[in-house]
Amino acid sequence: MIEVYAFATPNSVKVTIALEELDLAYALHGINIRQGEQGTTAFTTLNPNQKVPVLVDHDARDEKLVLTESAAILVYLAEKTGRLLPATGAERARVFEQLFFHASALSPAFGQSGFFQRFASEKLPLAIERFDKEAKRVLHVLDTLLAHRDFVAGDHFTIADIAHFGWLWRRSFPGLTLDDTPHIARWYERIAARPGVQRGIARVETLAAPN
Ligand SMILES: N[C@@H](CCC(=O)N[C@@H](CS)C(=O)NCC(=O)O)C(=O)O
């Protein structure tokens, strides 16, 4: 049995999309991060970093597995099923290249840009400008890449597409559009049309209204 602790957030939706795409059953538990539920003792025991998503796999090979970090969860689920991640070679390396680019560049840029525009108690023009510029820069990096590829890591849909899709689904949080990135727009429509992706979004949307 798999349990997921999540909220209607960009990092959470990656996990429900992967589980739906991989046809894995799971129980979904809402952690309302707007009301501070990530700071409870029970949740901190699961994730000392106090962030969603968290995956608990009671059927892991050796023992119950509690796993945090959305990219690590995507890799775990792909390896558990042998799908959405090539087993070896350059194709596998390309997927990791995009997962690391996502986790180190796109995700933090989008997250910080949204935070300084919407949630910061003080308006800090330097921070707003810095992260807005960086978010737009990485968006254009991805657009250039998708001019030559059907999917972010090559010719096939992989967990790297799921990772990028999670934050692009919530692009309104950092105030971004796809108007100037036609290759991402084409890719986004294609990914959003997948039934597994739609089911994954529908599951997290039951947890709370978007920001
Ligand atoms: N690197 C982490 C980031 C997780 C993350 O930032 N989660 C956000 C929601 S998308 C969260 O739980 N925020 C609550 C907080 O920061 O207090 C991942 O990819 O899973």
The ligand as an SDF file (V2000), in Angstrom:
LIG
                    3D

 20 19  0  0  0  0  0  0  0  0999 V2000
   12.3620   20.2050   -2.9200 N   0  0  0  0  0  0  0  0  0  0  0  0
   11.0770   19.8500   -2.3890 C   0  0  0  0  0  0  0  0  0  0  0  0
   10.2560   21.1090   -2.1980 C   0  0  0  0  0  0  0  0  0  0  0  0
    8.9570   20.8280   -1.4710 C   0  0  0  0  0  0  0  0  0  0  0  0
    8.2080   22.1260   -1.1920 C   0  0  0  0  0  0  0  0  0  0  0  0
    8.7470   23.2310   -1.2600 O   0  0  0  0  0  0  0  0  0  0  0  0
    6.9350   21.9620   -0.8340 N   0  0  0  0  0  0  0  0  0  0  0  0
    6.1200   23.1100   -0.5390 C   0  0  0  0  0  0  0  0  0  0  0  0
    4.8030   23.0220   -1.2790 C   0  0  0  0  0  0  0  0  0  0  0  0
    5.0340   22.9710   -3.0420 S   0  0  0  0  0  0  0  0  0  0  0  0
    5.8320   23.1290    0.9500 C   0  0  0  0  0  0  0  0  0  0  0  0
    5.5710   22.1030    1.5420 O   0  0  0  0  0  0  0  0  0  0  0  0
    5.8830   24.3070    1.5670 N   0  0  0  0  0  0  0  0  0  0  0  0
    5.5810   24.4650    2.9560 C   0  0  0  0  0  0  0  0  0  0  0  0
    6.5800   25.3150    3.6680 C   0  0  0  0  0  0  0  0  0  0  0  0
    7.5880   25.7110    3.0580 O   0  0  0  0  0  0  0  0  0  0  0  0
    6.3590   25.5960    4.8380 O   0  0  0  0  0  0  0  0  0  0  0  0
   10.3720   18.8530   -3.3180 C   0  0  0  0  0  0  0  0  0  0  0  0
   10.6200   18.9120   -4.5360 O   0  0  0  0  0  0  0  0  0  0  0  0
    9.6040   18.0200   -2.8380 O   0  0  0  0  0  0  0  0  0  0  0  0
  1  2  1  0
  2  3  1  0
  2 18  1  0
  3  4  1  0
  4  5  1  0
  5  6  2  0
  5  7  1  0
  7  8  1  0
  8  9  1  0
  8 11  1  0
  9 10  1  0
 11 12  2  0
 11 13  1  0
 13 14  1  0
 14 15  1  0
 15 16  2  0
 15 17  1  0
 18 19  2  0
 18 20  1  0
M  END
$$$$
